[in-house]
């Protein structure tokens, strides 16, 4: 019988580094809840549970069949679905899991000013060479990759999105020729019927449903448009970023990860990364990028350098200027970059930011020539990224 408690272990989920968490309650038969992180793919109970001596079997919804076998102080989780299998070694969680750094759950803080590193700290066993999930910061990096296609004249902002999906003639976007431009994808001003306001472990969340669909692009292309959506309104819908990756492939003949490697990463010295992909090899441009924290700082420096040697000043200015607005919250958005201010004491500073689930944050402060990067594993709370940046700036001024 599997002992009650929380068991966890690293795994590769959809082709990229992830984590499996198993919570076992003391009951008969045992109640088991499984969470797959970091994409928020699933958090749900194991059903159809059968106990056969030291082995527990059950089903985890769309994920597949699960088998547990405990031996001493470890447990092996065997997952099988549609001919695919995976064995994951799990260990009991020790302590609260809140981390050993100055902020709960924060794994890395890297700060650079004028291109020079001021601070580089790692916690919870994370090292400078570890690839960390960047979650929705991926969207912002995808926009930089898109800029390389814009600069080469391979794609125009006014192009209708549907024309890039000739290979999907039955998709709603294509059949109905949605009046949606590439510009609207970039600034998330489309207005699909899309629910991303509930937690990513909630099965009603459209991003979670998309991730679980097996066809990310098809899921988004079949979503209806909401009636009366105001022009220029920002609405956070991760599926739009998924389509952006497919648009890039159609326009350039290369996938986003290939373009990123050749045009963006290699030229500025980024030699390692991973990008979660679906079964057709499409990178998850909504949240699937894994990079070292210091490499995220290098990408922030590209913003400060107005494109440097890899992007045009024109593109950086477009991407980091106001393109859409959520009036109720005051959220200002460029091309996949958030725009705002950081209050520090009696002063405030303009900020260009990328933000991701679980406490991932890249903040660029042009006035101070400063980049602040933090990564975390705070899947159910606040990664404290704003507080980290405010404290860094306070020390400087």
DRENKEVEX-116764 format. One record per residue (C-alpha): residue in three letters; x, y, z. Coordinates in steps of 0.2 Angstrom, whole numbers, plus 5000, padded with zeros to 4 digits. Layout:
// residues N
ALAXYZ
...
***
This chain:
// residues 397
UNK500050005000
UNK500650174996
UNK501050285011
UNK499950445013
UNK500750605010
UNK501450704995
UNK502650624983
UNK503550714969
UNK504850694956
UNK505450764940
UNK504850704923
UNK504750754905
UNK503050824901
UNK502650854883
UNK504450844879
UNK505150964891
UNK505650964910
UNK504250954922
UNK503650894939
UNK502450764944
UNK501650784962
UNK500550644969
UNK499550674985
UNK498950514994
UNK497550525007
UNK497350395021
UNK495750315015
UNK495150145008
UNK495350134994
UNK496650274994
UNK496150444987
UNK497550504975
UNK497650674967
UNK498950694953
UNK499650864947
UNK500750884932
UNK501751044932
UNK502251164925
UNK501051184911
UNK499551164922
UNK499051014911
UNK498050924925
UNK497650914943
UNK496350784946
UNK495950624956
UNK496450454950
UNK494850354946
UNK494450174944
UNK495750134958
UNK496149954960
UNK497349894974
UNK498349734970
UNK499549704985
UNK500949834984
UNK500249894967
UNK498950034964
UNK498150054947
UNK496950184940
UNK496550304927
UNK496950494926
UNK495650564914
UNK496450604897
UNK498150574903
UNK498050384903
UNK498250234914
UNK499350254930
UNK500150124940
UNK501050144957
UNK502250034966
UNK503150084982
UNK504750014988
UNK505550065004
UNK505550265004
UNK505250284985
UNK503850254973
UNK503850214954
UNK502450294944
UNK502150204927
UNK501150304915
UNK500450224899
UNK499350304885
UNK499150254866
UNK500750154866
UNK501750284875
UNK502450244892
UNK503450334905
UNK504250274922
UNK504450414935
UNK505350404951
UNK504450484966
UNK505150534983
UNK504150594999
UNK504150785000
UNK505250855014
UNK504751005023
UNK503551135016
UNK504251154999
UNK504351345001
UNK506151354997
UNK507751415005
UNK507951584998
UNK507351755004
UNK505651734995
UNK504451594996
UNK504651474981
UNK505951584971
UNK507251484962
UNK508351614954
UNK508651804955
UNK509751884942
UNK510052074940
UNK511052164927
UNK511352344924
UNK512252424909
UNK512552244903
UNK513552204919
UNK512852074932
UNK512552144949
UNK511751994957
UNK511551814953
UNK510751704966
UNK510051524965
UNK508951434978
UNK508151264980
UNK509551164972
UNK509351274956
UNK511051314948
UNK511551444935
UNK511651304921
UNK509851244924
UNK508551264911
UNK507051344920
UNK505251344914
UNK504851524908
UNK502951494907
UNK502051634898
UNK503651734897
UNK503851624882
UNK502551734873
UNK503651884875
UNK505151794868
UNK504051724854
UNK503751914849
UNK505551944848
UNK505751794836
UNK504251864826
UNK505252024825
UNK506551944815
UNK505251894802
UNK504552064802
UNK506252144799
UNK506552024784
UNK504852074776
UNK504251894778
UNK502651944786
UNK501552094788
UNK500552154803
UNK498952184793
UNK498952004786
UNK497351914790
UNK497751764801
UNK496651634792
UNK497651644776
UNK499151554785
UNK498051404789
UNK497651334771
UNK498051164778
UNK496551174789
UNK495151214778
UNK493851154790
UNK494351254805
UNK493151394810
UNK494351534808
UNK494651484790
UNK492951434785
UNK492251594792
UNK493751704787
UNK493851784804
UNK494251974802
UNK495751954813
UNK497552024809
UNK499251964814
UNK499352134824
UNK497852074834
UNK498651914838
UNK500252004844
UNK499352124856
UNK497951994861
UNK496552104855
UNK495451964847
UNK494051924858
UNK493851734857
UNK492651654868
UNK493951594880
UNK494051564899
UNK495751594906
UNK495251674922
UNK495051524933
UNK496651424939
UNK497651324927
UNK497251164937
UNK495351204934
UNK494651094919
UNK493651244914
UNK495151344909
UNK495351354890
UNK497251354891
UNK497251194901
UNK495951114889
UNK496951164874
UNK498551084882
UNK497550924885
UNK496750924867
UNK498150844858
UNK497950974844
UNK498351144852
UNK498151244835
UNK496551154830
UNK495851194847
UNK496051384845
UNK495551384827
UNK493851314832
UNK493451444846
UNK492051564841
UNK492251754842
UNK491351844856
UNK490051964850
UNK490352154852
UNK492152144857
UNK492852324857
UNK494352364845
UNK495952384854
UNK495452294870
UNK496752184878
UNK496052014883
UNK497251884890
UNK497051724879
UNK498551614878
UNK497851524862
UNK498251674852
UNK500151654855
UNK499951464850
UNK499251534833
UNK500751654832
UNK501951514832
UNK501051424818
UNK500951584808
UNK502751604809
UNK503051424802
UNK501851464788
UNK502751624783
UNK504551574785
UNK504551384782
UNK505351354799
UNK504751324817
UNK504951454830
UNK506251354839
UNK507351344823
UNK507051534820
UNK507551574838
UNK509151474838
UNK509751544821
UNK509151724822
UNK509051764841
UNK509851644853
UNK511451594845
UNK511951774839
UNK511851834858
UNK512651684865
UNK511251574871
UNK511751394867
UNK510551294877
UNK508651294878
UNK507151174877
UNK505451204870
UNK503951094873
UNK503151034857
UNK501550944852
UNK501550774842
UNK501750874826
UNK503250964832
UNK502451134835
UNK503251224849
UNK502151284863
UNK502351474860
UNK501151514875
UNK502251444889
UNK503351304884
UNK505151384883
UNK506451324895
UNK508051444897
UNK509351484910
UNK508951634920
UNK510451724915
UNK509951694897
UNK508351784900
UNK509351934906
UNK510251934890
UNK508551944880
UNK508052084892
UNK509652174886
UNK509052164868
UNK507652264873
UNK508752394882
UNK509952394867
UNK508452434855
UNK508752274846
UNK510652274846
UNK511252164832
UNK509752044830
UNK508252154829
UNK507752324822
UNK507452474833
UNK505752494823
UNK505252324830
UNK505752344848
UNK504852514848
UNK503252434841
UNK503352284853
UNK503652394868
UNK502352534865
UNK500552534869
UNK499552424857
UNK498052374867
UNK497252414884
UNK496152324897
UNK495252474903
UNK494452404919
UNK496152344926
UNK497252474917
UNK498352334909
UNK499352404895
UNK500052284882
UNK501252294867
UNK501652154856
UNK501752014870
UNK502552134882
UNK501652214897
UNK501952394900
UNK501852484917
UNK502652574931
UNK503552514946
UNK503352614962
UNK504852634973
UNK504652744988
UNK504152914981
UNK504752874963
UNK504052764949
UNK504952694934
UNK504252634918
UNK504352444916
UNK504352334901
UNK503852164907
UNK503651974903
UNK502651874916
UNK502351684918
UNK501351574929
UNK502151514945
UNK503251674947
UNK504251694931
UNK504651874928
UNK505751974917
UNK505752164920
UNK506652294910
UNK506852464917
UNK507552584903
UNK507752734914
UNK508952634925
UNK509752524911
UNK509252384922
UNK508552204919
UNK507852104934
UNK507451914931
UNK506651794943
UNK506151614942
UNK505051524954
UNK503951364957
UNK502551454966
UNK501151364956
UNK499751414968
UNK500151594974
UNK501251744971
UNK503051734965
UNK503451904973
UNK504251964957
UNK503652144959
UNK504352144977
UNK505952074971
UNK506152214958
UNK505652354970
UNK506952294982
UNK508252284969
UNK507852464962
UNK507752534980
UNK509552474983
UNK510152554967
UNK509352724971
***
